[in-house]
Amino acid sequence: MIKAKAGVVSLKVLETDRLILRWQTAEDADFVLKLMNEPSWIRFIGDRGLRTTEDARNFILNGAVAMYEKHGFGLYLIELKEGNVPIGLCGLIKRDSLEDVDIGFALLPAYWSKGYAYEAASAVLAHGKEVFGLKRIVAITNPDNASSANLLKKIGLQEKGMITLPNATEAVRFFEIEF
């Protein structure tokens, strides 16, 4: 939701006690480049091949921004309210490879184990149900990513087993919640 306030455009979608979740813009390219080249991102989510700020800018425009335009949602940038420091991404994704919308999240390691992912994911889940009227939200994780699996369970998703996505070679853990 874009709101104009005193000539300034706000890309804020959600606000929690400690966080702002907002639409990504091309100006977030340096942060996205850093996050997506973290060893934890590459291990648990995959190497997206982003090596330059320009790669990241194109990834944002062709990924998140295109999804906002098509579906009204996507991966939002998570910022700390205090100082507007970007710490990660969290949002809803509509992949061609899944029937339902899924929730995804990733934070820089310096912000793990502080409750931020729970705070952001809980808000995104409620937003998907209340604003977009979603009746079911799913999630996938790398089989070795116990932290993400635990968070998904904590926000109410149930593990349903393993699935292999089209064009993938390895199975992933599959979770769902129905409202």
CORMO-V989088 format. One record per residue. RES is the residue in three letters. SS is DSSP state (helix for helix, strand for strand, loop for the rest). PSI is psi as a letter, one per 20 degrees, with the letter a starting at -180 (* if undefined). Layout:
res: <RES | RES>
ss: <SS | SS>
psi: <PSI | PSI>
//
This chain:
res: <MET | ILE | LYS | ALA | LYS | ALA | GLY | VAL | VAL | SER | LEU | LYS | VAL | LEU | GLU | THR | ASP | ARG | LEU | ILE | LEU | ARG | TRP | GLN | THR | ALA | GLU | ASP | ALA | ASP | PHE | VAL | LEU | LYS | LEU | MET | ASN | GLU | PRO | SER | TRP | ILE | ARG | PHE | ILE | GLY | ASP | ARG | GLY | LEU | ARG | THR | THR | GLU | ASP | ALA | ARG | ASN | PHE | ILE | LEU | ASN | GLY | ALA | VAL | ALA | MET | TYR | GLU | LYS | HIS | GLY | PHE | GLY | LEU | TYR | LEU | ILE | GLU | LEU | LYS | GLU | GLY | ASN | VAL | PRO | ILE | GLY | LEU | CYS | GLY | LEU | ILE | LYS | ARG | ASP | SER | LEU | GLU | ASP | VAL | ASP | ILE | GLY | PHE | ALA | LEU | LEU | PRO | ALA | TYR | TRP | SER | LYS | GLY | TYR | ALA | TYR | GLU | ALA | ALA | SER | ALA | VAL | LEU | ALA | HIS | GLY | LYS | GLU | VAL | PHE | GLY | LEU | LYS | ARG | ILE | VAL | ALA | ILE | THR | ASN | PRO | ASP | ASN | ALA | SER | SER | ALA | ASN | LEU | LEU | LYS | LYS | ILE | GLY | LEU | GLN | GLU | LYS | GLY | MET | ILE | THR | LEU | PRO | ASN | ALA | THR | GLU | ALA | VAL | ARG | PHE | PHE | GLU | ILE | GLU | PHE>
ss: <loop | loop | strand | strand | strand | loop | loop | strand | strand | strand | loop | strand | strand | strand | strand | loop | loop | loop | strand | strand | strand | strand | loop | loop | loop | helix | helix | helix | helix | helix | helix | helix | helix | helix | helix | helix | loop | loop | helix | helix | helix | helix | helix | helix | loop | loop | loop | loop | loop | loop | loop | loop | helix | helix | helix | helix | helix | helix | helix | helix | helix | helix | helix | helix | helix | helix | helix | helix | helix | helix | helix | loop | loop | loop | strand | strand | strand | strand | strand | strand | loop | loop | loop | loop | loop | strand | strand | strand | strand | strand | strand | strand | strand | loop | loop | loop | loop | loop | loop | loop | loop | strand | strand | strand | strand | strand | strand | loop | helix | helix | helix | loop | loop | loop | loop | helix | helix | helix | helix | helix | helix | helix | helix | helix | helix | helix | helix | helix | helix | helix | loop | loop | loop | loop | loop | strand | strand | strand | strand | strand | strand | loop | loop | loop | loop | helix | helix | helix | helix | helix | helix | helix | helix | helix | loop | loop | loop | strand | strand | strand | strand | strand | strand | loop | loop | loop | loop | loop | loop | loop | loop | strand | strand | strand | strand | strand | strand | strand | loop>
psi: <p | p | p | p | o | l | j | p | p | p | j | p | g | q | p | a | g | i | q | p | p | r | q | q | r | h | i | j | g | g | g | g | g | g | g | i | j | p | h | h | g | g | g | h | g | q | o | j | j | o | i | r | h | g | g | g | g | h | g | g | g | i | e | g | g | h | h | g | h | g | i | i | r | a | p | q | p | p | q | p | g | o | j | l | p | p | i | a | q | p | a | p | p | o | q | h | i | q | h | r | p | q | p | q | q | p | q | q | h | i | j | q | k | j | i | g | g | g | g | g | h | g | g | g | g | g | g | g | g | g | g | i | k | p | i | p | p | r | q | q | q | p | h | i | m | h | g | g | g | h | g | g | h | h | j | i | q | p | p | j | b | q | q | o | q | q | j | q | h | q | q | q | p | p | q | q | p | p | *>
//
